[in-house]
Amino acid sequence: MLKNIGNYFVIPLAIIVTLYVALKPEASLNYDDYSTKGLELDYNISKDVAAVTETSDENSTIDWSKEQESSPAIFPYLGKSYNGFKEAVAFKESRGNYFTVNTLGYLGKYQFGAETLKLIGIYNPNQFLYNPELQEKAFLANAERNKWILRKDIKRFEGKTINGVLVTESGILAAAHLAGPGSVKRYLRSYGNANVADAYGSTVRHYMKKFAGYDTSFIQPDKKAKVVL
């Protein structure tokens, strides 16, 4: 009985206190109570990411061939891990769209050509285009194959500077995704003189710089890498 009586006083008192706090005059507020001073605030979005995000609406058009060669951005908030690497490449290739086909017939999130797909065991481009899991496995298998082909060049050139760009394993693998491992070999062994570009103007050097410094140790070199679902 006493417990029930107590409730009659506690509930109205709580309501009164809540209303007082909500409605008390601004002059009586202590803004120090709401200060973030001394707190460690970690905003992990770079200016590069923000700039790209602002221009990524449906109506915007970016001329990737004229895109500034800024320092590598981190997409999307995944750091320099393998996942950060592949998502950064995907954003550059297609803005991460699994179901897109470009004007030259390159397919999906990572913009694969039909001949490259055959090398890793995929013979049905239509099935590939509508299967995100297949596309993710294709990216890894292709990177594994390229890493095996370029293993000696990675060992020889990693850490050197060519055409003003620090050579890293991730930059080599990204450039191989763009232009094929043969083109990357020629670029490295000519010390940057054989700097081929794709149909849209992206060069081996540009990819070497843009995707430098990611941790691609997850990718294991495999001469016979194939996609298995």
Solvent accessible surface area in square Angstrom, and as a share of the most:
residue,aa,sasa,rsa
1,M,175,0.78
2,L,150,0.75
3,K,164,0.70
4,N,85,0.44
5,I,70,0.36
6,G,29,0.28
7,N,70,0.36
8,Y,159,0.61
9,F,143,0.60
10,V,95,0.54
11,I,105,0.53
12,P,63,0.40
13,L,109,0.54
14,A,56,0.43
15,I,98,0.50
16,I,109,0.55
17,V,81,0.46
18,T,88,0.51
19,L,96,0.48
20,Y,136,0.52
21,V,89,0.51
22,A,76,0.59
23,L,138,0.68
24,K,57,0.24
25,P,89,0.56
26,E,125,0.56
27,A,104,0.80
28,S,62,0.40
29,L,54,0.27
30,N,80,0.41
31,Y,130,0.49
32,D,113,0.58
33,D,106,0.55
34,Y,151,0.58
35,S,60,0.39
36,T,79,0.46
37,K,189,0.80
38,G,82,0.79
39,L,114,0.57
40,E,168,0.75
41,L,93,0.46
42,D,120,0.62
43,Y,170,0.65
44,N,102,0.52
45,I,74,0.37
46,S,48,0.31
47,K,182,0.77
48,D,41,0.21
49,V,10,0.05
50,A,36,0.28
51,A,55,0.43
52,V,28,0.16
53,T,85,0.50
54,E,140,0.63
55,T,60,0.35
56,S,42,0.27
57,D,78,0.40
58,E,177,0.79
59,N,141,0.72
60,S,33,0.21
61,T,129,0.75
62,I,44,0.22
63,D,75,0.39
64,W,57,0.20
65,S,50,0.32
66,K,163,0.69
67,E,41,0.18
68,Q,150,0.66
69,E,64,0.29
70,S,45,0.29
71,S,75,0.48
72,P,39,0.25
73,A,8,0.06
74,I,60,0.31
75,F,16,0.07
76,P,65,0.41
77,Y,116,0.44
78,L,74,0.37
79,G,29,0.28
80,K,71,0.30
81,S,48,0.31
82,Y,26,0.10
83,N,75,0.39
84,G,0,0.00
85,F,3,0.01
86,K,27,0.11
87,E,37,0.16
88,A,2,0.02
89,V,0,0.00
90,A,0,0.00
91,F,45,0.19
92,K,11,0.05
93,E,40,0.18
94,S,17,0.11
95,R,76,0.28
96,G,30,0.29
97,N,68,0.35
98,Y,52,0.20
99,F,107,0.44
100,T,38,0.22
101,V,73,0.42
102,N,44,0.22
103,T,125,0.72
104,L,98,0.49
105,G,40,0.38
106,Y,91,0.35
107,L,18,0.09
108,G,0,0.00
109,K,10,0.04
110,Y,1,0.00
111,Q,22,0.10
112,F,5,0.02
113,G,13,0.13
114,A,45,0.35
115,E,120,0.54
116,T,44,0.26
117,L,1,0.01
118,K,88,0.37
119,L,85,0.42
120,I,0,0.00
121,G,30,0.29
122,I,10,0.05
123,Y,153,0.58
124,N,75,0.38
125,P,55,0.34
126,N,102,0.52
127,Q,93,0.41
128,F,1,0.00
129,L,15,0.07
130,Y,138,0.52
131,N,38,0.19
132,P,49,0.31
133,E,99,0.44
134,L,10,0.05
135,Q,1,0.00
136,E,41,0.19
137,K,74,0.31
138,A,0,0.00
139,F,5,0.02
140,L,45,0.22
141,A,4,0.03
142,N,9,0.04
143,A,7,0.06
144,E,34,0.15
145,R,49,0.18
146,N,3,0.02
147,K,22,0.09
148,W,73,0.25
149,I,41,0.21
150,L,0,0.00
151,R,94,0.34
152,K,137,0.58
153,D,1,0.01
154,I,13,0.07
155,K,179,0.76
156,R,121,0.44
157,F,0,0.00
158,E,87,0.39
159,G,52,0.50
160,K,88,0.37
161,T,91,0.53
162,I,6,0.03
163,N,71,0.36
164,G,67,0.64
165,V,6,0.03
166,L,97,0.48
167,V,1,0.01
168,T,20,0.12
169,E,29,0.13
170,S,0,0.00
171,G,0,0.00
172,I,0,0.00
173,L,5,0.03
174,A,0,0.00
175,A,0,0.00
176,A,3,0.02
177,H,29,0.13
178,L,32,0.16
179,A,34,0.26
180,G,23,0.22
181,P,24,0.15
182,G,32,0.31
183,S,13,0.08
184,V,0,0.00
185,K,54,0.23
186,R,139,0.51
187,Y,1,0.00
188,L,0,0.00
189,R,119,0.43
190,S,34,0.22
191,Y,112,0.43
192,G,5,0.05
193,N,133,0.68
194,A,33,0.25
195,N,52,0.27
196,V,58,0.33
197,A,58,0.45
198,D,52,0.27
199,A,77,0.60
200,Y,95,0.36
201,G,33,0.32
202,S,7,0.04
203,T,30,0.17
204,V,0,0.00
205,R,57,0.21
206,H,10,0.05
207,Y,5,0.02
208,M,1,0.00
209,K,61,0.26
210,K,23,0.10
211,F,2,0.01
212,A,17,0.13
213,G,45,0.43
214,Y,12,0.04
215,D,78,0.41
216,T,4,0.02
217,S,71,0.46
218,F,121,0.50
219,I,0,0.00
220,Q,110,0.49
221,P,61,0.39
222,D,58,0.30
223,K,117,0.50
224,K,156,0.66
225,A,3,0.03
226,K,108,0.46
227,V,22,0.12
228,V,112,0.65
229,L,109,0.54
